[in-house]
């Protein structure tokens, strides 16, 4: 395992509001790292800093040791950062295959290796287990399947790091279990995954290392067991993690 992504001393201010305060974290290749915290803790803001959608007031983002803080979102994507969103961003009027094909075609703009975008689209749909709905319009698919389309589209970019924002949102219990197993397989293939999530059962059963944000500060970090037993985390969640670690906690 090796550290592939780091944020160092990230600060984000919106006027007098400090949304993120000196937040540092690491994502390792082949690892699923969790980022949790109460509502308004700064998780999505930190995600946006990593992907280039939000400029930090202070601090740096590094990918494989190279400072990418000043690079645009599309350049970060070309360097190997892909993400999904809490709100589904798939093209509802296109088929599942066409959604993934869009990303595969875009990849040809910077990936000079010879590959067939159509073959990549088919491979990614197969990889996430939805090859059987390739020709279905995404707008007709259930939420769980549509999230897998979005995931396949991100994977079509051949990322080194995958950022997932509420990957289990809207999923059934069975779909959530399947998503967890899929993420473990992807990490097993060497992908670094950073997961923002509110479903504590999903987080604790999927992530190998977890950072906890509260009011923009990293108040705890460690293994799932270490995080659950941390008094600061229990206080931040008003005791929810300590009393019922398998229940969902608002993000």
Order of alpha helices (4+ residues) and beta strands (2+ residues): beta-beta-beta-alpha-beta-beta-alpha-beta-alpha-alpha-alpha-beta-alpha-beta-alpha-beta-beta-alpha-alpha-alpha
